[in-house]
Structures are given as C-alpha cells and as structure tokens.
Amino acid sequence: MWRESMETPHTCFSNAIMLTFLLLNLTLGTVVGADTYNRDDFPADFVFGSGTSAYQVEGAANEEGRSDSIWDTFAHAGHGHGGNGDVACDGYHKYNEDVRLMVDTGLE
C-alpha cells in the first residue's frame, strides 16, 4: 500500500507510465529498451494511452467543495495503515503538468 510520505508529486504518474511501458514490452514478448520499436511497429489505428485511479492521484481533500468520498472515510478510519489520499500525487493541482507529460510521452 502506498503512503503519501513516500510519494513525490509525479511518482504515481511516472509509475503508471513505467507500468504501461513494461506491459507493452511484455505484450511484445520481450523486455527491452524503448529504442527497439517505434510507432510504425503498431497498426495505424493503435492508440497509446494510460490510466489512473482518481483517489490515488487527485489529492485536494476538502478543497473547492470537494466532500469526502467513501475512500476518504475508509482511509481516515485507520484502514489505510496511516496512508490516505489527502495529498496523493496532487493531480488536482498538477493536471497541466501531467497532460504535458502525456503529450511528451506520445500518449493520445
């Protein structure tokens, strides 16, 4: 389980990118460097993307009218072993930077 004290602002997003890269390499049957294939190795309609889970990246607890979710209640009741999503990766405040990282990575 993650703990917010162990996360830097973009660690979650970076981990998602690395997981996407690893899964892509495993799908191709080998784990190799990114320079061994390119977009032309995929069908023209293949879409590169990534995903996250809101509670694990958004942060911004109790800001601008955001109320507690079921996960906030669960974590603050002690079920998160001291961790919670109050700060998380702070996607709420850093979404512009996150979108720039997606563009720079070539995600669609």
C-alpha angles and dihedrals in degrees: 000000000000122000121206091228089063096050128086118205096271101027093104093050092045090050090051090052092048091048090050089050092048093048090048091052092047090050089054088053099249141066106229141139121292091249093070095078139023140191091282088066089068132065115273091248095049110123121209113211147145137214141207139188112246099226092050095054113019104072114168094123111194095000126137095355097314108150128201117285124211087264092054090053092046095049095043090051087067099261092117095066090242096318127109140163098250092115103006112152090326096234088161091070099026101046092117090056091045092052089049089053090051091051092046090050091052098245118153 
